[in-house]
Amino acid sequence: MDKNEKERRKQLRNELRQKQQEEFENSLPMDRIYFQQLFDFLDIQLEKVGCDDTNTLTTEFLEKNKIQNIEIILGWLAKNGGYCDCEILANAEELFE
């Protein structure tokens, strides 16, 4: 494989990564900043009260922040491995890293 071929493959990988990142961003049902705030909120609250195998804390956060499409967000989180508050923190948060 010559240098030009290596560069071409590197460019294609970068373009694919960028396209995947754009698709992920477009799939988000709320602004990224709210997700970061949600994960911070869950981190603090779960340490205090633990997980009750529901998404009660997540729903509380969304309601306090006057986010309208709560069911859509909860569905998106579940689709991405977040069926309860601790799974949202464990599984969905890593998608943003």
C-alpha positions in Angstrom: 0.0 0.0 0.0 1.5 3.3 -1.0 1.4 6.6 0.9 -1.4 8.0 -1.3 -3.6 4.9 -0.5 -2.9 5.2 3.2 -3.9 8.9 3.1 -7.0 8.2 1.2 -8.1 5.5 3.7 -7.4 7.8 6.6 -9.5 10.5 5.0 -12.4 8.0 4.4 -12.3 6.9 8.0 -12.3 10.5 9.2 -15.3 11.3 6.9 -17.2 8.2 8.2 -16.5 9.2 11.8 -17.7 12.7 11.1 -20.9 11.5 9.4 -21.7 9.1 12.3 -21.2 12.0 14.8 -23.5 14.2 12.7 -26.2 11.5 12.6 -25.9 11.0 16.3 -26.3 14.7 17.0 -29.3 14.8 14.7 -30.9 11.9 16.5 -30.8 13.7 19.9 -34.4 14.5 21.1 -33.1 17.5 23.1 -30.0 19.7 23.2 -26.7 18.0 24.1 -26.3 20.5 27.0 -29.4 19.1 28.7 -28.1 15.6 28.4 -24.9 16.7 30.2 -26.9 18.4 32.9 -29.1 15.3 33.2 -26.1 13.0 33.7 -24.7 15.4 36.3 -28.0 15.5 38.1 -28.4 11.7 38.0 -24.8 11.2 39.3 -25.6 13.3 42.4 -29.1 12.0 43.0 -28.3 8.4 42.6 -25.6 8.6 45.2 -28.1 10.1 47.6 -31.2 7.9 47.0 -30.1 5.0 44.8 -31.9 3.6 41.8 -35.5 2.3 42.2 -35.4 0.7 38.7 -37.5 3.5 37.2 -36.7 6.7 35.4 -38.3 8.9 38.1 -35.2 11.0 38.6 -34.8 11.6 34.9 -38.5 12.5 34.6 -38.1 14.9 37.5 -35.1 16.6 35.8 -37.0 16.9 32.5 -40.0 18.4 34.2 -38.0 20.9 36.3 -36.3 22.1 33.1 -39.6 22.4 31.3 -38.7 20.0 28.6 -41.8 19.2 26.5 -41.1 15.9 24.7 -40.5 13.8 27.8 -41.9 10.6 26.3 -39.8 10.9 23.2 -36.7 11.5 25.3 -37.4 8.5 27.6 -37.9 6.4 24.5 -34.6 7.5 23.0 -32.9 6.8 26.3 -34.5 3.3 26.5 -33.5 2.6 22.9 -29.9 3.4 23.9 -29.8 1.2 27.0 -31.3 3.5 29.6 -34.4 1.8 31.0 -33.9 3.2 34.5 -32.0 6.1 36.0 -28.8 4.1 36.8 -28.8 2.6 33.3 -29.3 6.0 31.7 -26.2 7.2 33.6 -24.2 4.0 32.8 -25.2 3.4 29.2 -26.5 6.5 27.6 -23.8 8.8 29.1 -21.1 6.9 27.4 -22.6 7.7 24.0 -21.6 11.3 24.6 -17.9 10.6 25.3 
